Amino acid sequence: MNRFTYEKAQDVPSAVEAAAKSPAAQFIAGGTNLVDLIKENVARPERLIDVTRLPLNQIEERPGGGLSIGALVTNADTAYHAQVERRYPLLSKAILAGASAQLRNMATTGGNLLQRTRCYYFYDTGTPCNKREPGAGCGALTGNNRIHAILGTSEHCIATHPSDMCVAMAALDARIHMTGPQGQRTLPIADFHRLPGDTPERDTNLQPGELITAVELPPEDFSQHHAYLKLRDRQSYAFALVSVAAALQLDGDTIRQARIALGGVAHKPWRSPEAEALLVGKPATREHFQTVADALLQGARGHGDNTFKIELARRAIVRALSRAAGLEPHS
C-alpha cells in the first residue's frame, strides 16, 4: 500500500478544487470497492478526499416528475425508499440482489457507478492486465475467463462490469449529474460507462476532478411490468454470471415499450435500443422474446471457459421478459 494524504471536503466546490490539484487524487465515500483496490495495491491514490459530509444524501422529487437520488445515498436507503419501491421497483430489486446487507449499508450511489470492472487478473498484480497497466497484455484472454465478457470486448480487455444497480438504471434510462473544474454537466447512463476498446484502463467518461452529485430517474412508468433476474454461482453475495433487467409497458398483451439491460456480459451494462424496438407493437409472447434475445446477443463471442454464457444469457432474457409480462411467476 502506498502513502497518501487524507482530507475531508466541506462542500462540493472545495472537493472539486482539492481533486483538481492532484492527478492521482480520488474521492472516497463508503469505500467498499476503493479500499479493497488500495489493499491489493491496484489503486495507488496520492490523495484521498472524503466526501461523506457533502449534502448529497437525499432522494428528492424532480419538477418534471422524475426522482433524484443523491450520490451519497446508500444502496440500502435507495432500495427501501418508499418512492423507489413504488415507482422504480426494478431498481430496488436489483440493488437488493447485490452484495450483502452490510455492504449495502455503506455503499453509495456514486460509488456503485464507479465500481471497477471485475476480473481476476485485474486484482492480481502478479499477472498481466491492460486495465491496470496499459500495454501489459490481457491474462484473461487465454487464462481462466469463466466470469468474463461475451459482448463489446476488445483484444485488450474482456472484463465485466460488476454492478446490479447500474443494470437497472441502464434499463430505466437514468441520467448522471456531475460537477467538475469545468462546471456542471449531465450524461445519459448509456454514455457514462465505456467499452474497453484501446483504452481498457478507463471504465467511465468521468473527467479528471469530476464528482458525481446525483442520479436522475425519468418519470416513465415501468412499475407494473418488470423483472430483475440474476444468475450466479451461489444464491447470495456473488456477482452475476448473467443478469437481466426487463421492463415493459403493455396495452393488454401488446407491448407499447420495452427496456432490457444485461449485466455480467460486458464492460458496461449492455443495452440495444434497436433490439428493444423489435418488441414494440408485438404481443408479449415467448416467441417474440426469443427473437429479441437473439438480437441482443448478436456478435456475442465466448473465449473458452465463458462460452456457456451466450446460451445462458439467451435463456435469461426470455425468462426475465416472460416474468415481466406475467407469463410466468417471479421466484
N, C-alpha and C positions, 0 to 999 in steps of 0.2 A: 504494500500500500504506500502510495506517495504522500508527501506532506502537502497540506492545503490550508488556506485561511478560511475562516468561517465568520459570517456576519448575518444579522437579522435585518431584513428590509422593513421599513416602517410604512411605506406606501409604494404604489405601482411605479411612479416616476423614479424614485430612488433605487428600486430594484433593477429597473431597466438601465439606469445610469451605471450602477455597480457592475452589471454584466458586460456593458459596453467597454469597460476599462480593461478587460482581460479576455482574450480569445478562448482561453481554457476554463472560463467560469461556467458554472452550471447552477440552475435553480434547484432547490430541494424542498419538498413538502412532506408527504408521508414517507418517501424514500424506499418504498417496498421493492422497487426494481434497481434504483440507482445505488443503494447501499450494497446490494449483492454484487453489482458490477465493480464497485470500488474494492470490495473484499477480494474479488477474483483478479484484481489488477487489470481488468478490461477497461474500465473508466478511470482516467487519471486527471481529475479536475485540479486546477491550481487554486480555485476559489469556489467555495460553496455559499450560495446566497439563499438563506432560509426565508421563504415567502409565506410561512404559515400565519403570520399576523396580518396579512393583507385582507381587505374587506371583499373577498371573492368567494364567500362560503354561503351564498344564498341561492334559493331557487325562486324565480320570480316570473310572473305573467308578462308576456310581451304585448305591446299595444296592438299588434296585428292578430293576436290570438294564440301565438306560439308560447313556448316556455324557454326561459333562460336558466341554465344550470352553471353556477359559478365554478371556476377552475378548481377551487379548494373544497367544494362539496365532496364529502367522502362517498365512496361507492355504496356503502350501506345506507346513508341518508338519501341518496338518489333512489335506490331500489325500493325503499319503503316510504317514499314521499307520496302523499295521497294523490296529488295531481299526476305524478308519473304513473302510479299504479292504475289510475282511472283512464288517463288519456294516452299513455305510452306504455302499456303493459309489456310490449315486446322488449323494451329496454330494461324494464325491471327484471324480467325473467332471464335475460341474457346476463345481466350483472350477477344475479344470484346463482347462475350456473358456473361462475368463475371463482377461482382461488378458494379461500376459506373465510369464515366469519371474521376471524381475527384480522386477516389482511384487508377485507372489505371495510373494516372499521378504520383503517389507516390510509388505504389507497385513495387517491383523489381523482377527480375527473381529468384534470390536466395531466397528471402523472400517467394515468391509464392511456391517454392518447399518445404519450411519448415512450411507452414501453419499447425497448429494443427488440428486434426480431429474435425468434427462437432458433437456436442451432447449437448442437453440442460443441462444434468446432469454434464457434464464436466465443464461447465461455471458457474454452480450454486454451490458455496462452501458449501451450506447448505444441499446438498444431497450426497449420497454415489457415488463414482466414482473410479474405479480401475486405471484409467488413471491418475487421479490427486493424488490419494492416494492408492498405491498398497495394496490390501487386504481388502479394504473398502467395496467392493461389487459393482455391476452394477445396478444402479437405472433404467436404460433404459430397462432392460430385462423384467421387469414386469410393467413398467411405460408407459409413453407417448413415443412411439417409431415409430411414423409415418415416420420420416425422416431417420430412421436408416438402417443399412446394412442388406442385404439378402445373401451375399456371403462372404466366408472367415472369418466368425465370430468365436468367442470362447465364452465359458461360462463367460469369464472375461470382454468382451467388444464387443459392436455391433455398435460402432461409424462409421461414414463415412468420407472419405477424401473429402474436400470441393472444391479443385481447378479445374477450367476448363482448364487452361493452361497445367497442368500435364497430363490430359486425352489425349490431342492432342499429347503431347510429348511422351507419352507411345505408342501411335499408330505409331509414327514416329521413334521409337527406339532410342531416344535421349540418350546421354551419359553425365554423370555428372562429372565434374572435380573439385577436392578438393585439398586443401593444409592444412597440419596439422603438429603437432610436429614430426611425423614420416616421413614427406616428402609429395610428391605429389602422388595422385592415381586417378583412374577413375572407375566409376561404371556405368553399364547399368541402365537406369531408372527403369527397372523391378526389380532390386536388391536394389534400393535406399530406397524405401518405404517398410514398413513392415506390415504384418498381425498381429493382436493383440496377438494370441496365449496366452502364460502365462505371457507375458511382455507387456501389453497394454500401459504402460507409455512410451514406445519407439515407436515413429512414423516412424523413419528412421534408417538407418545403418550408419549415420554420427557418427564419433568417437569424444570423448571429445576434444575440441580445434580445430577441423577441420573447415575450412572456404570454402564454395563453391566459386569457382572462375569463372566458365563458364559452359555453357551447349553446347554440340556439337550436331548438327543435321547432320545425314549422308546424302550422296548425292542421295539416291534413289528418283526417281521422282514419286510423288503422286499428282502432281499439277492439273492434268486434271480431275480425278475422285475421289471426296472426298465429305464428308458432316459432319457437326457438328450439332447434334440435341440435344437441351436442353429442357427438360420438367420440369416445375416448377410451383409454385402456382401463380406467377404473372409474367408479361412479362419482367420486368427488376428488377435489384438489388435484386435478390433472388438466393439462392443456388439451385442446381439441385436436383429434386427428382430422376431423371434418366437422364444421358446424354450419348451420343454415338458419338465417333469419328470414322468414317469409311473412309477407303482409299483403292482404288483398282487400279491395273494395268490391262488393258484389251487388248486383241488381238481380234479386232472385238467385239463380245459379249461374248468371252471366258475369264474367269478370269485367269490371269497369277500370280497375287499375291494379297493377301488380308490382311488388318490390321484392327482390330476392338478393341477399348478400351472403357470401360464403366466407367462412373462416377456416384456418388451418391448411389452406391450399395455395396461398400466395404470400408475397412480401407485404401485402396490404389487404384489407377487406376487399373481396372480389365482387364486382357488380357488372352487369351488362344490360344497359337500358334497351339495346336492340333485342336481346333475348326476352326481356320482360314484355316488350311490345307485342311479341307473338301471342301472348295470352289475352290481350285486350279485345273485348267483344266475343270471346270464346266461352263456351260452357266450362265450368270447373270440373274437369274430368282427369283421371289419371293419364289417359292417352295424351292430352294436351300438356300435362305436367312433364311427361316423358320427353315430349318434343322440346320444351324449354330447357330441360336438363341437358339434353344433347347440345343445344345452342350455347348454354352457359359454359360447357366443358369443351367447346371447340378449341382445338390447339393444345389440350392438356397432354402432358408428357411425363411419364414416370422416369425414374433414374435408377431402377433396380428394386431396392427394398420398398420404395413407396409407390410402386406402380398400382398396387391394390387400391390406392386412394381414388383412382379415377372411377372405378365401378362403385366404390363406397359413396363417393360424392353424388354420383348419379342417383343412386337409390335414396340417399338422404334428402336430396332436393324434392323428389317425388313424394316422399313421406311427409316432409315439412309442409309442402303445399297442400297435400291431402288433409293434414291436420288443420291448417289454416282455413280451408274451405269447409271443414266439418264432415269430410268423408270418412275420417277415422278418428277415434278418441285421442286426446292428449294423454300421455302417460305421466 
